[in-house]
């Protein structure tokens, strides 16, 4: 007989005792409570989410994080098909009647996604970024249940409005966003997940409380970010050929508050513009930024849209089918009348930063 979410929850919790010091986070009108058996994990999460820690206790979402050895559960997990631009195994799922068990293939972490239980179990301290992602996924679901739509985009705040930037994998949206943060008029909104919502004629955008995670190619070419790594590591990266460096997958968190001296923006802001990066590193043409009609450039819409991921659960407790296609019409409806720009030609961050400052700083 197939196990229930109650059975699975008991297996993940393992009769562990929770510490008294739970963590509460407030993001807009959503309050999340995180409970754990590890004081060290709670303290680490408290530091990471410092800008949204709250004294409020009336949580809408309760999350449990169990620090333990990784579990070897006797269930038949099925690999989740990744996006076309991604390679390698990442997530595997075991479906329950009203929930889903998700295993991270690379780390062995296990997660239960259901209405009554939202549990992360395994070596959470070693893989705290996956716990952070799981917490953020619950907030993302909360937004989507309120008709916010997810975009694969970074975003900054400028003069009380949002500027979004999307691009195909490795296109440089995070690098551009961090270069913009070097200038005082821009504040951090989000790195890889931007949510949009239409309220009659007004389109708003908001981010999630996750620090930018960058690769060495972004880090080594931004003087503001070099203190993240040791001088010896910087020398090692500097010796790697540029093309190979850009493709190197080694992630580093960017502590926005410490590096840039300003807290991330958590408010929903009017969306002033949307850049779609379609430039090329080896292109001989000069940078071009041109307004486009997305309805006539569906190839670029693909760079904007983003799957909800394996943790998203519908209000009826169902999950998205593996081959669910994204609803292009929803994105087109929400983004109608929002200025959309294609960035083409050669990759030139300096020129594009100047364009953004000249175009949006005076809004």
N, C-alpha and C positions, 0 to 999 in steps of 0.2 A: 504494500500500500504506500502511496506517495506521501512523504512527510508534509505536515502542515507548517505554516509560518510559525506557529507556537513551538513545534518540535525543533525547527531550525534555529529559532531565537535561543532556545535553551542550550542547544549545542554550541552556539557562538559565545554565549555569555559564560558558560562553563562554571557556573556557581561562583563566579568571581564576586568580590565585595566592592561596591562602588565607594569612592571617597566622598566625603561630605561636600567638597568644594566643586560644585558643578559650575559650568561656564554658560553665561547668557549673552547672546548677541542680538542687537537690534539693527535691522536694515530696512529703512523706510518704515512700513507698518508691519513688518514681519519680525517676530522674535523667535530665536532658536535657542534651545537648551541642549548643551552637550554634557553628558555624564560619562565617567570613566572609572576604571580601577587604578589608574596611574596618575598620581599628582604631577609627575614630570611632564606627561603628555598634556595635561590641562594647562600647566604653566606655559608650555611651548605654544599651545594654541592661543592662550590669552595674550602672549606677546605678539603673535602674528596678527591677530584680529584686534589689536589694542584700540584702534580708532572706532570700533563699533561695539565694544564691551558695554553692557548696560546693567543697571541694578533692577530693571523690570523682571518680573518672574512669571508673567502670564504668557507662556510660550505657546505658539501655534505648532511648532515642529520640535519633537524630542529625538535626539540622536544619542546613540551609545557607541563608545569606542573602547574596545577591550584590548589591552596590551597583553600579548601572550605569544607563545610559539605559533608559527603558522600551522593552520589546521589541514589535515588530510582527510577531507570528508568523502564518504563513499558514494558520490553521486556522479552521474554521467553528464559532465559539462560539455556544452557545444560552443565552439568558437564563434564569436561575433564577427561578421564580415566588416572589414574596415573600409574607409573611403578609398577611392581609386588612387589618391596621391600618397597613401600610407602603406607601409610594408611591415611584415612580421606579425606575430600573434600578440594580442594585447588583452582582450577580455574574453571570458568564456562564461556561459550562463547555464543555470539549471532552473527550469520554469516550475513554479508552484501554482496552486489554484488561484491565490490572490496575492502573489508576490513573486520575487525573483531573487535567486542567489547568484551573485556575480563574483567570479574569481579573476584576480589579476594574474595573468600567466607569468609575467616576468618576476614579480615579487612574491607571489603566493598569498597575498592579502585576500580576505574573503569579506563580502558585503551582503547584507540582507536588505532588500528594498521592498517594503510593503507599507500598507497604511498604518497598522499598529506598531510595527517595528522598523527602525532604520538603524542598522548595526554595522559597524566596522570591526573586524577581528583579525588578529595576527600581530606581526611585529610593527605596531603603529609608530613606535619611536624611530625606527630605521626608515620607515616609509610614511613619515608624517605628511608629505605632500599629497599622498593619495587620500589621507584622512581629510585634509583641507579641501581637496577636490570633491570628496563625498559630501562634506558640509555645504559647499557651494552648490552642488547639484540639487540639494533640497530647496535652496532658495531659488534656483533656476526653475524648478518645477512649480514652486509657488507663483513665480512671475508668469509662467506659461499658462497656468490655470486662470490667470486674470487677463489673458489675451495679449500678453507680450510675446514677441516673436524673436527667436535667437538668430543672431548674425555672427558669422565667422569674421570678426572685425575688432580692431583696436579703436580706442577713442580717447579724446582729450576734451577738456573744458576750456573754453575761451570766451571771455566776456559774458559768462552766464549761459552760454549755448554749447552744444556738443558738435564736435567735428569727428566724423567716423572715417576709418580707413580700412579697406579690405584688400585682399590679394590672394592669389593662389599660394599654395604651400611654399614657404621659403621666399615669398615675394617682398618681404621687408617691412611689413606693417608695424611690427614691434620696434624695429630699428628706427623707423620714421617717428613713431610716437615718442620714443625716448629722446631723439634729437630735438623734438619740439619742446620737451620738458626742460631743456637747457635754457629756455627763454621764459622770463617771469610771467608772461601773460597766459601761458598754458599750464593747466593742471591735469593730473592723471585721473582718467575716468575708468578705463578698462584696457586689458591687454589682448585677449583672444576671444572673449565672449561679450558681445554688445547686444542689448535687447532694445527693440523698438516697439512703439505702441502709438496708434492713431487715436486722438481724441477730437472728433469732428475735423476741423481744418488744421489742428496742431499735431505734429508728430514729435513724440518725445523719445529720448534715448537714455538708457542707464547701464551701468556696469555691474560687476560682481566684486566682492571683496577678496580678490586674489592678486597677489603681487605679480608683476611681470616675471616670467621665466625665460631667460635668453640663452642663446648659444654663444660660443666664443667669437664667431664672426661679427656679432653685434657688439659684444663687450669690448673687444680689442680696438675697435674703430671709434670709440666714444670715450674721450679723456675723462669724462665725469664718472664713468663706470669702472675704470681700471682699478680703483682701490678695492673692488670686490675680490680680486685675486692677488696672489703674492707677486712680487716683481719677477721671481723665477718662473712662475707659471706664465706670466705675460711674455717673457722672453721665448718660452717654448712655443706659444701660440704665434708669436711674431715671425718665427722661422718657418711656419707652415705656409705653403703656397696659398694664395688668396682663394682660389676656387675650392680647394680642399678644406680650407678653414670655414668657409660659408656652409659647407655640408656636414661639418663636424657636430655631432649630437652630444653635447655635455651641458646640462642645464644649470643655471645659476639664478637664484632669486635676486631681484632688485628691490631693496628696501627704499621705497619712494620717499618716505618721510625723512629718513636719515640722509639720503644722498641728495635729494632736491629741496629739503627743508620745507615741505608742504604735504599736508595729508591728502590722501585720495578723496575724490569727490564721490559721494554716494547718492546724491540727489538725482532725480530724473530731470533732464534738461531738454529744452527745445532743440531739435536736430537741424543744424544750420547747413550742413553739407556732408556729402559722402564721396570720398575718393576711392577709386578702384585701381590698384596698382597693377598695371599690365606692361611694365617696363622690362627691359632685358639687360643683363649684365654685359653681354658682348655686343650690344647694338652700337652701330656707328652714328646713329642719328641723335640730335639734341633732344633733351627732355621736352615733352609736350603735355599740357594739361588742357583737356577740351571737354566741354559739357556734352553729355550724351542723353539719349532717351533709352532707358533700360528696356522698354518694350521692344525696341529695335536691336538691342544688344543682349540677347538672352545668354550669350556665351559669358558675359561679364556678371550676369546675375548669379551664375553658378559659383562665383567666388564669394558672393555675399551670403548665400544661404548656408545653414548649418544644421546638421542632425541633432536631435535632442539628446541622443546618447542612451546607453543601456539602463541608466537609473531613472529615466523619465517614466512616470506612471500616470496614466489618464485618471480623471476623476471617477471613472467607473471601475478603477483598480486594474484595468488592462494595460498592457505594454504595446509599444509599436511593433508591428511585424517586421521581420528582418529586412524585407525588401521594400519597405514603405518609402515612397518617393515624396520629396518635399513639395509643398504646395506653392508653386511659383506665383499663382494669382494673389495669394495672401501678401507676399512680399511686394509685388507690384502695386497692390492697392494701398498698402501702408506708405510706400515710398513715393507714390504719386505726388508731384509738386515739390518734392525735396530735391534740391540741386545735386545732381550726380555728375561726377567728373571721371573721365578715363585718364590715367597717367601712363604715357607711352614713351618710346624712345629709350635712351640710355638711363641706367640707374644713376641718379645724381641727387643724393640726399640734401646736399647744401642748397641746390637750386630749388628743390621742392619745399624745403623748410622756408626759404625766402618767399616763395609763392604763397604758402599758407599764412605767413606773418602779414604779408601785404594784403591778402584777400580777406582774412578773417579777424585780424587783431583790431581792426577799426569798426567791427560790427556794433 
